[in-house]
Amino acid sequence: MIKKVLIANRGEIAVRILRACKDLGIQTVAVHSTADEDAMHVRLADESVCVGPPQPRESYLNIPAIISAAVISGADAIHPGFGFLSENSTFAHMVEEHGLIFIGPKADHIAMMGDKIMAKKTFARLGLPTTPGSDGAVNDISKALKIADKIGYPVLIKAAAGGGGRGMRIAQTKLDFTEAYETARREAGIAFGNDRVYVEKYLENPRHIEFQIIADKFKNAVHLGERDCSLQRRNQKVWEEALSSVLTPEFRDNFGRKIAKAVGELGYLGVGTLEFLYEKGELYFIEMNTRIQVEHPITEMITGVDIVREQILVADGNKLSFSQDEVEFRGHAIECRINAENPETFIPSAGTITNYHCPGGPGVRVDSALYAGCKIPPYYDSLIAKLIVHGADRRQCLARLRRALSEYVIEGVDTLIPLHLKLVDHPNVIAGNFDIRFLERNFQAG
């Protein structure tokens, strides 16, 4: 049985994992850079180990330092959170080689899903619909042009090892294709050390829908419904909802069970998220994230399932504590990502939190590692808090969200709270009428 977990992350997700461990009676070890020595996750953990200077490559991405910290602290498991090393198959493999439990999927599955081409082929074989496009990487521009002609413009050229919108370019017409193709390959090579790209049909106005799954080593797999993550800018999510208003209960149940069956057949272990684009009543698989998601709390709010707790338990060899038929969806939940960014230009903002007041009341949850006086360093992702609100229905949820946003005070750095206050009152958001390009159309800086 897992007795001590080293949390290989920082910020709000490190605090979230730490709390799940404490609920299970598991000891915790926090790792931190010199910039985070006074961080909340360090203060709350049973032990802490400094793993290097502020730069991520020398601390939170330093595999030898993190594994050494686990060994010297006597931890028997490592939880990677999200970002950093969470989807690094080499890290997962090395953790296991050192006799430690990796709280996540098998290294082979991380590697498989990290290659978007392989991921699409795998789930297409398992019966899930995928976006029309090339069967694999296309490294010859003449072949790429033929594929684009066949599926029809506009098309999307995407990095096979990509993520976060890098190595991704749109060709609206054949005249645009060569420049888009070469730019995508060049960006992919710089960002990922791999310039393989593939071509797929570009959907004009899709929604971004993702299904949360969890599986144990006995090939039991369940889905916990979907999240609508369409409100995003530069391919980065800003606001997420569960459940989506565009899927019927019958469609959700049938499609979700189909996903769970595919994941079970794959022999997947732990939590994961299958992401789809939705347009004209159809879902198209685009990728799988083999880790806990930033937006997992809204699924927890509508199902009552502690996803991080289940993730730890199945990593420890336990069976899932519930079946698919026991999953019930109650009400509606919305998460607003509170980034330390200018709400108009989205330029990151570092500094010291001079005043902090957290909202509360019925249906309100805040996941953060903030406190008055804490420092927001410039070296890491700008996400500093998540405001999660639940209501009996979407209308009540929006009303509670509006209240919570008006109560939330974070001073000392810029945040996205003013943007969310605009979104919660926007007629199209209130009506649920938006797609992945909504922010681009209505908030030009995004």
KOLKOLFI-520155 format. One record per residue: x, y, z of N, C-alpha, C in turn; residue in one letter. Coordinates in steps of 0.2 Angstrom, whole numbers, padded with zeros to 4 digits, always signed. Example, Ala and Ser with C-alpha at 12.3 -4.5 7.8 and 13.67 -1.06 7.14 Angstrom:
# residues 2
+0066-0028+0039+0062-0022+0039+0066-0016+0039A +0064-0011+0035+0068-0005+0036+0064+0000+0039S 
***
This chain:
# residues 446
+0004-0006+0000+0000+0000+0000+0004+0006+0000M +0002+0011-0004+0006+0018-0004+0006+0021+0003I +0011+0023+0005+0012+0026+0012+0014+0033+0011K +0018+0035+0006+0021+0042+0006+0022+0043-0002K +0019+0049-0004+0019+0051-0011+0023+0058-0011V +0027+0057-0016+0031+0064-0018+0027+0067-0024L +0026+0073-0023+0022+0077-0028+0026+0081-0032I +0027+0079-0038+0032+0082-0043+0029+0088-0047A +0026+0093-0043+0023+0098-0046+0023+0104-0041N +0019+0109-0043+0019+0115-0039+0012+0118-0039R +0011+0124-0036+0005+0128-0037-0002+0124-0034G -0007+0126-0037-0014+0123-0035-0014+0116-0036E -0011+0113-0041-0012+0106-0042-0008+0102-0037I -0003+0104-0035+0001+0101-0029-0003+0101-0023A -0006+0107-0022-0010+0107-0016-0016+0102-0016V -0019+0102-0022-0025+0097-0023-0023+0090-0022R -0017+0088-0025-0015+0081-0024-0013+0080-0016I -0010+0085-0013-0008+0084-0006-0015+0083-0002L -0020+0087-0003-0026+0086+0001-0029+0079+0000R -0029+0076-0006-0032+0070-0008-0027+0064-0004A -0021+0065-0004-0017+0061+0000-0018+0061+0008C -0019+0067+0010-0021+0068+0017-0027+0064+0019K -0032+0065+0014-0039+0061+0016-0038+0054+0016D -0033+0051+0012-0031+0044+0012-0027+0042+0018L -0024+0047+0022-0019+0045+0027-0012+0044+0024G -0011+0047+0018-0004+0046+0015+0000+0052+0016I +0006+0050+0018+0011+0056+0020+0013+0059+0013Q +0015+0065+0013+0017+0069+0007+0024+0072+0007T +0027+0072+0001+0033+0076+0001+0033+0081-0005V +0034+0087-0004+0034+0092-0009+0041+0093-0011A +0041+0094-0018+0047+0097-0021+0046+0104-0023V +0052+0108-0023+0051+0115-0025+0058+0117-0027H +0057+0123-0031+0063+0126-0033+0065+0132-0028S +0070+0135-0029+0072+0140-0024+0067+0146-0024T +0064+0147-0030+0059+0152-0031+0052+0151-0027A +0051+0144-0025+0045+0142-0022+0046+0140-0015D +0051+0142-0012+0053+0139-0005+0047+0141+0000E +0043+0147-0001+0038+0149+0003+0031+0147+0001D +0031+0143-0005+0024+0141-0008+0020+0137-0003A +0013+0138-0005+0008+0134-0001+0009+0127+0000M +0011+0124-0006+0012+0116-0006+0018+0114-0002H +0023+0118-0001+0028+0117+0003+0026+0118+0010V +0022+0123+0012+0020+0124+0019+0016+0118+0021R +0011+0115+0017+0007+0110+0019+0009+0103+0019L +0014+0102+0015+0017+0095+0015+0020+0093+0021A +0021+0086+0022+0024+0084+0028+0031+0085+0028D +0034+0084+0022+0041+0085+0021+0042+0089+0014E +0048+0092+0013+0049+0096+0007+0057+0095+0005S +0058+0095-0001+0065+0094-0004+0066+0100-0010V +0071+0103-0009+0073+0108-0014+0076+0104-0020C +0074+0105-0026+0076+0101-0032+0080+0106-0037V +0081+0112-0035+0085+0116-0040+0083+0123-0040G +0086+0127-0044+0085+0134-0045+0078+0135-0049P +0076+0142-0050+0070+0143-0052+0068+0140-0059P +0073+0140-0064+0071+0138-0071+0069+0131-0071Q +0063+0129-0074+0060+0123-0074+0064+0117-0076P +0069+0118-0081+0073+0113-0083+0078+0111-0078R +0079+0115-0073+0084+0114-0068+0081+0112-0061E +0074+0111-0061+0070+0110-0055+0065+0105-0056S +0059+0108-0058+0053+0103-0059+0053+0099-0065Y +0058+0100-0070+0059+0095-0076+0066+0091-0075L +0069+0092-0069+0075+0089-0068+0074+0081-0065N +0073+0077-0070+0072+0070-0068+0076+0067-0062I +0083+0067-0063+0087+0064-0058+0086+0067-0051P +0085+0074-0051+0084+0077-0044+0077+0075-0041A +0072+0074-0045+0066+0072-0042+0066+0065-0040I +0069+0061-0044+0069+0054-0042+0073+0053-0036I +0079+0057-0035+0083+0057-0029+0079+0059-0023S +0075+0064-0024+0071+0067-0019+0066+0062-0016A +0063+0058-0021+0059+0052-0019+0063+0047-0015A +0068+0045-0017+0072+0040-0014+0075+0042-0007V +0077+0048-0006+0080+0050+0000+0075+0052+0005I +0069+0053+0003+0063+0055+0007+0059+0048+0009S +0061+0043+0006+0057+0037+0007+0050+0036+0004G +0049+0040-0001+0043+0040-0004+0042+0033-0008A +0036+0031-0008+0035+0025-0013+0031+0026-0019D +0029+0032-0020+0026+0034-0026+0027+0041-0028A +0026+0043-0034+0027+0049-0037+0020+0051-0041I +0017+0057-0039+0012+0060-0043+0014+0066-0047H +0014+0065-0053+0016+0071-0057+0012+0077-0059P +0005+0076-0056+0001+0082-0058-0001+0083-0065G -0001+0089-0067-0001+0090-0075+0004+0095-0077F +0006+0095-0083+0011+0099-0085+0018+0096-0083G +0023+0100-0084+0030+0097-0082+0031+0090-0084F +0032+0085-0080+0034+0078-0082+0028+0074-0082L +0022+0076-0082+0016+0072-0081+0015+0067-0087S +0017+0070-0093+0016+0065-0099+0023+0064-0103E +0028+0063-0098+0035+0061-0101+0035+0054-0099N +0035+0050-0105+0036+0042-0104+0042+0040-0101S +0048+0044-0103+0054+0042-0100+0054+0043-0092T +0051+0048-0090+0051+0049-0083+0047+0043-0080F +0041+0042-0082+0037+0036-0080+0041+0030-0079A +0044+0028-0085+0048+0022-0085+0054+0022-0080H +0057+0028-0079+0062+0028-0074+0060+0028-0067M +0054+0031-0065+0051+0030-0059+0050+0023-0057V +0047+0019-0062+0046+0012-0061+0052+0008-0060E +0057+0010-0064+0064+0006-0063+0067+0007-0057E +0065+0013-0053+0068+0014-0046+0064+0011-0041H +0059+0006-0043+0055+0003-0038+0049+0007-0035G +0048+0013-0038+0043+0017-0036+0036+0017-0040L +0031+0019-0037+0024+0018-0041+0023+0025-0045I +0022+0025-0051+0020+0031-0055+0013+0032-0055F +0010+0037-0052+0003+0038-0051+0001+0041-0058I +0000+0037-0063-0002+0038-0069-0002+0032-0074G -0003+0033-0080-0003+0027-0085+0004+0024-0086P +0003+0018-0089+0010+0015-0091+0014+0019-0096K +0020+0019-0095+0024+0023-0099+0023+0022-0107A +0021+0015-0109+0020+0014-0116+0014+0018-0118D +0009+0018-0114+0003+0022-0116+0004+0029-0116H +0008+0032-0112+0010+0039-0112+0013+0041-0119I +0018+0036-0121+0022+0037-0127+0017+0037-0133A +0012+0032-0133+0008+0031-0138+0003+0037-0139M +0000+0039-0134-0004+0045-0134-0001+0051-0135M +0006+0052-0134+0010+0058-0135+0011+0059-0142G +0010+0054-0146+0011+0054-0154+0004+0055-0156D +0002+0060-0158-0005+0061-0160-0007+0057-0166K -0003+0055-0171-0004+0051-0176-0006+0044-0174I -0001+0042-0169-0002+0035-0166-0009+0035-0162M -0010+0040-0159-0016+0040-0155-0023+0040-0159A -0023+0044-0165-0028+0043-0169-0029+0036-0172K -0024+0033-0174-0024+0027-0177-0027+0022-0172K -0024+0022-0166-0026+0018-0161-0034+0018-0159T -0036+0024-0158-0043+0024-0157-0048+0024-0163F -0045+0025-0169-0049+0023-0175-0050+0016-0175A -0045+0012-0174-0045+0005-0174-0050+0002-0168R -0050+0006-0163-0055+0004-0157-0062+0006-0158L -0063+0009-0164-0070+0011-0166-0072+0018-0165G -0068+0023-0163-0070+0030-0162-0069+0034-0168L -0073+0039-0170-0073+0043-0176-0067+0048-0175P -0063+0049-0181-0058+0054-0181-0059+0058-0186T -0056+0064-0186-0056+0069-0191-0053+0067-0198T -0057+0068-0203-0054+0066-0210-0047+0069-0211P -0042+0065-0214-0036+0068-0215-0031+0062-0217G -0024+0064-0216-0019+0059-0218-0019+0053-0213S -0017+0047-0215-0016+0041-0211-0011+0042-0206D -0006+0046-0208+0000+0047-0203+0004+0053-0205G +0010+0054-0203+0014+0059-0205+0015+0060-0212A +0015+0066-0215+0016+0067-0222+0022+0072-0223V +0028+0069-0225+0034+0073-0225+0036+0075-0232N +0031+0074-0237+0032+0076-0244+0027+0080-0245D +0028+0086-0247+0023+0092-0248+0019+0090-0254I +0021+0086-0259+0017+0085-0265+0011+0080-0262S +0013+0075-0258+0008+0070-0255+0003+0074-0251K +0006+0079-0247+0002+0083-0242-0004+0087-0246A -0001+0089-0252-0006+0093-0256-0012+0089-0259L -0010+0083-0261-0015+0078-0264-0020+0076-0258K -0018+0075-0252-0022+0074-0247-0027+0080-0245I -0024+0086-0245-0028+0092-0244-0033+0093-0250A -0031+0091-0256-0036+0092-0262-0042+0087-0261D -0040+0081-0258-0045+0076-0257-0050+0077-0252K -0048+0080-0246-0053+0081-0241-0056+0088-0241I -0053+0092-0245-0056+0099-0246-0054+0104-0241G -0053+0110-0244-0051+0116-0240-0056+0119-0236Y -0055+0122-0230-0048+0123-0227-0046+0117-0224P -0039+0116-0223-0036+0111-0219-0031+0113-0214V -0030+0109-0209-0026+0110-0204-0019+0106-0204L -0013+0109-0204-0007+0105-0203-0005+0105-0196I -0004+0100-0193-0003+0099-0186+0004+0095-0184K +0007+0097-0179+0013+0093-0177+0011+0087-0174A +0014+0081-0176+0013+0075-0173+0014+0074-0166A +0019+0078-0164+0021+0078-0157+0019+0084-0153A +0014+0087-0156+0012+0094-0154+0008+0095-0148G +0006+0101-0146+0002+0103-0140+0002+0110-0139G -0003+0113-0136-0004+0120-0135-0004+0124-0141G -0006+0122-0146-0006+0126-0152+0000+0127-0156G +0006+0124-0154+0012+0125-0157+0013+0120-0163R +0016+0122-0169+0016+0118-0174+0010+0116-0178G +0005+0121-0178-0001+0121-0180-0003+0127-0185M -0005+0125-0191-0006+0131-0196-0012+0129-0200R -0016+0134-0202-0022+0133-0206-0020+0135-0213I -0023+0131-0218-0022+0133-0225-0029+0134-0228A -0031+0140-0229-0038+0141-0231-0039+0139-0238Q -0034+0140-0243-0034+0138-0250-0028+0134-0252T -0028+0132-0258-0022+0128-0260-0016+0133-0261K -0017+0140-0262-0012+0145-0262-0009+0146-0255L -0012+0144-0250-0009+0145-0243-0005+0139-0241D -0006+0134-0244-0004+0127-0241+0003+0127-0240F +0007+0129-0245+0015+0128-0245+0017+0131-0239T +0016+0138-0238+0018+0142-0233+0016+0139-0226E +0010+0137-0225+0007+0134-0219+0011+0128-0217A +0012+0124-0222+0015+0117-0221+0022+0118-0219Y +0026+0122-0222+0033+0123-0220+0033+0127-0213E +0029+0131-0212+0029+0135-0205+0027+0130-0200T +0022+0126-0201+0021+0121-0196+0026+0116-0194A +0030+0114-0200+0036+0109-0199+0041+0112-0195R +0042+0119-0197+0048+0122-0194+0046+0123-0186R +0040+0125-0185+0038+0126-0178+0039+0120-0174E +0036+0115-0177+0036+0108-0174+0043+0106-0172A +0048+0107-0176+0055+0105-0175+0058+0109-0170G +0056+0115-0169+0059+0120-0164+0056+0118-0157I +0050+0117-0157+0046+0116-0151+0047+0109-0148A +0047+0104-0152+0046+0097-0150+0052+0093-0152F +0057+0096-0156+0063+0092-0158+0060+0086-0163G +0055+0087-0166+0052+0082-0171+0047+0086-0176N +0049+0086-0182+0046+0090-0187+0041+0087-0191D +0039+0081-0189+0033+0077-0192+0027+0081-0191R +0023+0081-0197+0016+0084-0197+0011+0080-0200V +0005+0081-0199+0000+0077-0203-0006+0083-0205Y -0010+0080-0209-0015+0085-0212-0022+0082-0210V -0026+0087-0208-0033+0085-0207-0038+0090-0209E -0044+0088-0210-0049+0093-0211-0050+0098-0206K -0051+0105-0208-0051+0110-0203-0059+0111-0202Y -0061+0110-0196-0068+0112-0195-0069+0119-0193L -0074+0122-0196-0075+0129-0196-0077+0132-0189E -0082+0129-0186-0085+0132-0180-0086+0126-0175N -0081+0122-0173-0083+0117-0169-0083+0119-0161P -0086+0115-0157-0085+0115-0150-0080+0110-0148R -0076+0111-0142-0071+0107-0140-0075+0103-0134H -0075+0096-0135-0079+0092-0130-0074+0087-0128I -0073+0086-0122-0069+0080-0119-0072+0076-0114E -0070+0069-0114-0073+0064-0110-0068+0062-0105F -0070+0062-0098-0066+0060-0093-0067+0053-0092Q -0061+0049-0092-0061+0042-0090-0057+0040-0085I -0058+0034-0082-0053+0032-0077-0054+0024-0077I -0048+0021-0077-0048+0013-0077-0043+0010-0072A -0044+0004-0070-0040+0001-0066-0036-0005-0070D -0032-0008-0066-0028-0013-0069-0031-0020-0071K -0038-0020-0069-0042-0026-0071-0046-0025-0077F -0044-0020-0081-0048-0018-0087-0055-0015-0086K -0056-0013-0080-0063-0010-0078-0062-0002-0080N -0066+0000-0085-0065+0007-0086-0072+0011-0087A -0072+0017-0084-0079+0020-0084-0077+0027-0087V -0083+0031-0089-0082+0038-0091-0086+0042-0086H -0084+0048-0085-0088+0052-0080-0091+0058-0083L -0093+0057-0090-0096+0062-0093-0091+0067-0097G -0094+0072-0100-0090+0076-0104-0089+0083-0101E -0085+0087-0104-0084+0094-0102-0084+0098-0109R -0087+0104-0109-0086+0108-0114-0081+0113-0113D -0076+0113-0117-0070+0118-0116-0069+0122-0122C -0075+0124-0125-0074+0128-0131-0072+0135-0130S -0073+0138-0124-0070+0145-0123-0063+0145-0122L -0059+0146-0127-0052+0146-0126-0049+0151-0131Q -0043+0153-0130-0039+0158-0134-0032+0155-0135R -0030+0156-0141-0024+0153-0144-0023+0145-0142R -0029+0142-0142-0029+0135-0141-0028+0133-0133N -0028+0138-0129-0028+0137-0122-0035+0138-0119Q -0037+0134-0115-0044+0134-0112-0044+0140-0107K -0049+0143-0106-0050+0149-0102-0056+0147-0097V -0061+0144-0100-0068+0143-0096-0070+0136-0098W -0072+0132-0093-0075+0125-0095-0081+0123-0091E -0085+0119-0094-0092+0118-0092-0093+0110-0092E -0097+0108-0087-0099+0101-0087-0106+0101-0084A -0111+0098-0088-0110+0094-0094-0111+0099-0100L -0110+0097-0106-0111+0101-0112-0118+0101-0114S -0120+0107-0116-0127+0108-0118-0129+0105-0124S -0124+0103-0128-0125+0101-0135-0126+0093-0136V -0125+0089-0130-0126+0082-0131-0132+0080-0127L -0136+0075-0129-0142+0073-0126-0139+0067-0121T -0143+0066-0116-0142+0061-0111-0141+0054-0115P -0145+0053-0120-0144+0046-0123-0137+0046-0127E -0136+0051-0131-0129+0052-0134-0124+0051-0130F -0124+0055-0124-0118+0054-0119-0117+0047-0116R -0123+0044-0115-0122+0037-0112-0119+0032-0117D -0122+0033-0123-0120+0028-0128-0112+0029-0130N -0111+0036-0131-0104+0037-0134-0099+0036-0128F -0101+0038-0122-0096+0038-0116-0095+0030-0115G -0100+0026-0115-0098+0019-0114-0094+0016-0120R -0095+0019-0126-0090+0017-0132-0083+0019-0130K -0082+0024-0127-0075+0027-0126-0072+0022-0120I -0076+0021-0115-0074+0017-0109-0072+0010-0112A -0076+0007-0116-0075+0001-0119-0068+0001-0122K -0067+0006-0127-0060+0006-0130-0054+0007-0126A -0055+0011-0120-0050+0012-0115-0048+0006-0112V -0054+0002-0110-0053-0004-0107-0049-0009-0111G -0051-0010-0117-0048-0014-0122-0040-0013-0123E -0039-0006-0122-0032-0004-0123-0028-0006-0117L -0031-0008-0111-0027-0009-0105-0025-0003-0101G -0028+0002-0102-0026+0009-0100-0027+0008-0092Y -0022+0012-0088-0022+0012-0081-0023+0020-0079L -0027+0021-0075-0028+0028-0072-0033+0033-0075G -0031+0039-0074-0036+0044-0077-0033+0046-0084V -0038+0049-0088-0036+0051-0094-0042+0055-0097G -0041+0059-0102-0046+0063-0106-0045+0062-0113T -0051+0060-0116-0051+0060-0123-0054+0066-0126L -0051+0070-0130-0053+0076-0133-0056+0075-0140E -0061+0079-0141-0065+0079-0148-0067+0086-0150F -0068+0086-0156-0071+0092-0159-0078+0090-0161L -0083+0094-0160-0090+0093-0161-0092+0098-0166Y -0095+0096-0171-0098+0100-0176-0104+0096-0180E -0110+0099-0181-0115+0097-0184-0117+0090-0182K -0117+0089-0175-0120+0083-0172-0115+0077-0172G -0109+0078-0174-0104+0073-0174-0098+0075-0170E -0095+0070-0167-0089+0070-0163-0083+0067-0166L -0077+0071-0166-0071+0068-0170-0065+0068-0165Y -0062+0062-0164-0057+0062-0159-0051+0066-0162F -0047+0070-0157-0041+0073-0159-0035+0071-0155I -0036+0070-0148-0030+0068-0144-0033+0065-0138E -0028+0062-0134-0029+0060-0127-0024+0062-0123M -0026+0065-0117-0021+0068-0112-0021+0062-0107N -0015+0060-0105-0014+0054-0101-0012+0057-0094T -0016+0061-0091-0014+0064-0085-0021+0067-0082R -0020+0069-0076-0026+0073-0073-0026+0080-0076I -0033+0082-0078-0034+0088-0081-0034+0094-0077Q -0033+0100-0079-0034+0106-0075-0041+0107-0073V -0046+0105-0078-0053+0106-0077-0056+0100-0073E -0053+0095-0070-0056+0090-0067-0061+0091-0062H -0060+0097-0058-0065+0099-0053-0072+0099-0055P -0074+0101-0061-0081+0102-0063-0084+0095-0064I -0080+0090-0066-0083+0083-0066-0084+0081-0059T -0079+0082-0054-0080+0080-0048-0087+0083-0045E -0088+0090-0046-0094+0093-0044-0100+0090-0046M -0101+0088-0052-0107+0085-0055-0108+0077-0054I -0102+0074-0052-0103+0067-0051-0102+0065-0043T -0098+0069-0039-0097+0067-0032-0091+0063-0032G -0087+0061-0037-0082+0057-0037-0075+0061-0036V -0071+0059-0031-0065+0062-0030-0060+0059-0035D -0059+0062-0041-0055+0059-0046-0048+0058-0044I -0045+0063-0040-0038+0062-0038-0037+0056-0033V -0042+0055-0029-0042+0050-0024-0042+0043-0028R -0047+0043-0033-0047+0036-0037-0041+0035-0041E -0038+0040-0043-0032+0040-0047-0026+0037-0043Q -0026+0039-0037-0021+0036-0032-0022+0029-0030I -0029+0027-0029-0031+0020-0027-0029+0015-0033L -0031+0017-0039-0030+0012-0044-0023+0011-0046V -0019+0017-0045-0011+0016-0046-0009+0011-0041A -0012+0011-0035-0010+0006-0030-0012-0001-0030D -0016-0002-0036-0018-0009-0038-0025-0010-0036G -0029-0005-0033-0036-0007-0031-0040-0007-0037N -0046-0010-0037-0051-0009-0041-0055-0003-0041K -0058+0000-0046-0062+0005-0046-0068+0004-0041L -0069+0010-0037-0074+0009-0031-0081+0010-0034S -0082+0011-0040-0089+0011-0043-0089+0009-0050F -0095+0007-0052-0096+0005-0059-0099+0010-0063S -0100+0009-0070-0103+0014-0074-0110+0016-0072Q -0114+0010-0070-0121+0012-0069-0122+0016-0062D -0116+0016-0058-0117+0020-0052-0115+0027-0053E -0113+0029-0059-0111+0036-0060-0118+0040-0062V -0119+0045-0058-0125+0050-0059-0122+0057-0060E -0126+0060-0064-0124+0067-0066-0129+0072-0062F -0127+0076-0058-0131+0081-0054-0129+0088-0056R -0134+0092-0059-0133+0099-0060-0128+0101-0065G -0125+0107-0064-0121+0110-0069-0115+0113-0065H -0109+0113-0068-0103+0116-0065-0099+0120-0071A -0096+0125-0068-0092+0129-0073-0085+0131-0069I -0080+0130-0073-0073+0132-0070-0070+0138-0074E -0068+0143-0070-0065+0149-0073-0057+0148-0071C -0053+0148-0076-0046+0148-0075-0044+0156-0073R -0041+0156-0067-0039+0163-0065-0031+0163-0066I -0029+0166-0072-0022+0166-0074-0019+0173-0071N -0013+0173-0070-0010+0180-0068-0008+0183-0075A -0013+0186-0078-0012+0189-0085-0016+0195-0085E -0014+0200-0090-0018+0205-0091-0024+0203-0095N -0030+0205-0093-0036+0202-0095-0038+0205-0103P -0034+0209-0105-0035+0212-0112-0029+0210-0117E -0023+0210-0114-0017+0208-0119-0015+0201-0117T -0017+0198-0112-0015+0191-0110-0007+0191-0108F -0004+0196-0107+0003+0196-0105+0003+0194-0098I +0008+0189-0097+0009+0186-0090+0011+0192-0085P +0008+0191-0079+0010+0196-0074+0013+0193-0067S +0019+0195-0066+0022+0192-0060+0022+0197-0054A +0023+0195-0048+0023+0200-0043+0021+0196-0036G +0020+0201-0031+0018+0198-0024+0010+0200-0023T +0007+0195-0021+0000+0196-0019-0001+0200-0013I -0004+0206-0014-0004+0211-0008-0010+0210-0004T -0016+0208-0008-0022+0207-0004-0026+0201-0008N -0029+0197-0003-0032+0191-0006-0038+0189-0002Y -0044+0189-0006-0050+0187-0003-0054+0182-0007H -0055+0176-0004-0058+0170-0008-0065+0170-0008C -0069+0170-0013-0076+0169-0013-0079+0163-0010P -0085+0163-0007-0088+0157-0004-0095+0157-0005G -0099+0153-0001-0106+0152-0002-0108+0146-0005G -0114+0144-0006-0117+0138-0009-0114+0137-0016P -0111+0131-0017-0109+0129-0023-0102+0132-0026G -0099+0135-0021-0092+0138-0024-0086+0135-0021V -0082+0133-0025-0075+0130-0023-0070+0134-0027R -0064+0135-0023-0058+0138-0026-0052+0133-0025V -0049+0131-0030-0043+0128-0030-0037+0132-0031D -0033+0134-0026-0027+0138-0027-0022+0137-0022S -0016+0140-0023-0011+0140-0018-0009+0147-0016A -0014+0152-0017-0013+0159-0015-0014+0160-0008L -0010+0165-0006-0011+0169+0001-0008+0176+0000Y -0011+0180+0005-0008+0187+0005-0001+0187+0006A +0003+0190+0002+0011+0190+0003+0014+0185-0001G +0011+0180-0004+0014+0175-0008+0017+0178-0015C +0022+0175-0017+0025+0178-0023+0023+0174-0029K +0021+0177-0035+0020+0174-0041+0026+0175-0046I +0030+0170-0046+0037+0170-0050+0035+0170-0058P +0040+0173-0061+0039+0174-0069+0041+0167-0072P +0043+0162-0069+0046+0156-0072+0041+0151-0075Y +0035+0151-0072+0030+0146-0073+0024+0148-0076Y +0020+0143-0078+0013+0144-0081+0009+0149-0077D +0005+0153-0080+0002+0159-0077-0004+0157-0073S -0006+0150-0073-0012+0148-0069-0011+0149-0062L -0015+0153-0058-0014+0153-0051-0020+0151-0047I -0025+0150-0050-0031+0148-0046-0037+0146-0051A -0041+0142-0048-0047+0140-0052-0053+0141-0048K -0058+0145-0051-0064+0146-0048-0069+0141-0051L -0072+0137-0046-0077+0131-0048-0084+0132-0045I -0089+0133-0049-0095+0134-0046-0100+0129-0049V -0105+0126-0044-0110+0121-0046-0117+0124-0044H -0121+0122-0048-0128+0124-0047-0133+0118-0049G -0139+0119-0047-0144+0114-0049-0145+0113-0057A -0144+0119-0060-0144+0119-0067-0140+0125-0070D -0139+0126-0076-0134+0130-0079-0136+0138-0077R -0143+0139-0077-0145+0146-0075-0142+0148-0068R -0144+0143-0063-0141+0144-0056-0134+0145-0056Q -0131+0140-0060-0123+0140-0060-0120+0147-0062C -0123+0150-0067-0121+0156-0070-0122+0162-0064L -0128+0161-0061-0129+0166-0056-0124+0166-0050A -0123+0160-0048-0118+0159-0043-0111+0161-0045R -0109+0160-0051-0103+0161-0054-0102+0169-0054L -0107+0172-0056-0107+0180-0056-0106+0183-0049R -0109+0180-0044-0108+0182-0037-0101+0181-0035R -0098+0175-0036-0092+0173-0034-0086+0177-0037A -0087+0178-0044-0082+0183-0047-0082+0190-0044L -0088+0192-0043-0088+0199-0040-0085+0199-0033S -0085+0194-0029-0082+0193-0023-0074+0192-0023E -0072+0189-0028-0065+0187-0028-0060+0193-0029Y -0056+0193-0024-0051+0199-0024-0044+0196-0024V -0040+0198-0029-0033+0196-0030-0029+0203-0032I -0025+0205-0027-0022+0212-0029-0014+0210-0029E -0011+0214-0033-0004+0214-0033-0001+0211-0040G -0006+0208-0044-0004+0205-0051-0011+0206-0055V -0010+0207-0061-0016+0206-0066-0019+0199-0066D -0025+0199-0067-0028+0192-0067-0034+0192-0073T -0036+0187-0074-0042+0186-0079-0049+0187-0076L -0049+0189-0070-0056+0190-0067-0060+0195-0071I -0057+0201-0073-0061+0205-0077-0064+0202-0083P -0060+0198-0087-0062+0195-0093-0068+0190-0091L -0068+0186-0086-0073+0182-0084-0079+0185-0082H -0079+0191-0079-0085+0195-0077-0088+0197-0084L -0084+0199-0089-0087+0200-0095-0091+0194-0099K -0087+0189-0098-0090+0182-0101-0096+0180-0098L -0097+0181-0091-0103+0178-0088-0109+0182-0089V -0108+0189-0092-0113+0193-0094-0114+0193-0101D -0110+0190-0105-0111+0190-0112-0117+0186-0115H -0122+0189-0119-0128+0186-0121-0127+0179-0124P -0121+0178-0128-0120+0172-0131-0118+0167-0126N -0114+0169-0121-0112+0164-0116-0118+0162-0112V -0122+0167-0110-0128+0165-0106-0132+0160-0110I -0133+0161-0117-0137+0157-0121-0133+0150-0122A -0127+0149-0121-0123+0143-0122-0121+0143-0130G -0121+0149-0133-0120+0149-0140-0113+0151-0142N -0108+0147-0142-0101+0148-0143-0098+0142-0146F -0092+0144-0149-0087+0138-0151-0080+0140-0150D -0075+0136-0152-0068+0137-0150-0065+0144-0153I -0069+0147-0157-0066+0154-0160-0070+0160-0157R -0074+0159-0152-0078+0164-0149-0074+0170-0146F -0069+0168-0143-0065+0173-0140-0061+0177-0145L -0059+0174-0150-0055+0177-0156-0060+0182-0159E -0066+0180-0160-0071+0185-0163-0073+0191-0159R -0074+0190-0152-0077+0195-0148-0072+0198-0143N -0066+0195-0142-0061+0198-0138-0054+0198-0142F -0053+0203-0147-0048+0202-0152-0041+0200-0149Q -0039+0203-0143-0033+0201-0140-0032+0194-0139A -0037+0190-0138-0037+0183-0137-0036+0179-0143G 
***
